[in-house]
């Protein structure tokens, strides 16, 4: 453990405009985060489209804890812990599949996909013993909003709707870009392992200060004009929804330009089928507004990042290691735009992608820098003088200001003090 003169209590490590580096590397703090954030709050787990049929399952996680997201034989969504209660073996090693039962590979105990123990191998050794109460662990609470499945390890607490608060609007905005009002996560996930603390990623997702520098080379090569969204003249905003949820809101810029599908780097003429479907579903006026506003850029605390055309899921696996699970958003029933969504996702965050590699380099540099003892405090004061409250009561500021980061740490401190 690195020795510092930092205050011992968590409240001494977080101030309104600065945080202590110890928050990123201290193993005891990381374990406390698991208990008070990942195993107590609502955490995004998966999407219903990943398990469309009865008996479908997919392996997921809540923090570092493996979870089976299952649609049981009756069609109900369940979250089961991927651990055999006999000797603790990992019950299912396959990423996804379809099965009504799970059999442990170690001693062949078998469980239904509702979690109950239904059979022992060599059952005579358990004669007279009850199977009741010997089933799989379950995530106590499940909440689903527009297909997005959240779980909470806490037996009680605020509802998912109260937890999401204003961030529900971002999920609505995303789904409204589909002519059926539904999105699907069916393109498959890429996994990117980063040697950095999860909070560096959390803070970065709605940071509008870095793109013009970190991603400057790709903006220059593509001549896309995206860099202007992060410049001094941009009308885009940063927003703190509360509960740790934050947003980089590009809608003011897209509305200023007033061109449908400009947000996606294309136009109506190139996606005629999609445009026709949107007009048929929403009517021309509403469809035009949706296609101007585009998809959101929102971080739902602690792990769901809606990045316009992609979904990122953050998974902390150690104090200094995080896995990013990323997939292309697919708008249900819109094959022409979905093909482009997949192509752009591969170009930006695929194995040879041009954006995520830049960010990952910064995350790992940040983590290495956190271990340097001078200076120990990191500054988060940008734009404090121009913060204001929007018409819905949320704190906002310029696109390059650190409203999101201050909001994240405010909520983090609240959770860690409970």
Secondary structure, DSSP 8 states (H G I E B T S, - for coil): -------SSGGGSEETTEEETHHHH-HHHHHHHIIIIITTSEEEEEEGGGG-STTEEEEEEETTEEEEEEE-TTS-EEEEES--TTT---S--SSEEE-SEEE-TTT--EEETTS-EEE-SSGGGGTT---TT-S--B-SEEEEETTEEEEESSSS-S-HHHHHGGGHHHHHHHHHTSTTS-EE--S--EEEEESS-HHHHHHHTT--SSHHHHTHHHHHHHT-SGGGGGSTT---EEEEEETTEEEEE-HHHHHHHT-TTGGGT--GGGGHHHHHHHHHHH-HHHHHHHHHH---EEEETTTEEEETTEEEEEEEEETTEEEEEEEE-EETT-HHHHHHHHHHHHHHHSTT-SSHHHHHHHHHHHHHHHTS-SS-EEE--TTGGG-EE-TTS-EEEETTS-HHHHHHHHHHHHHHH-
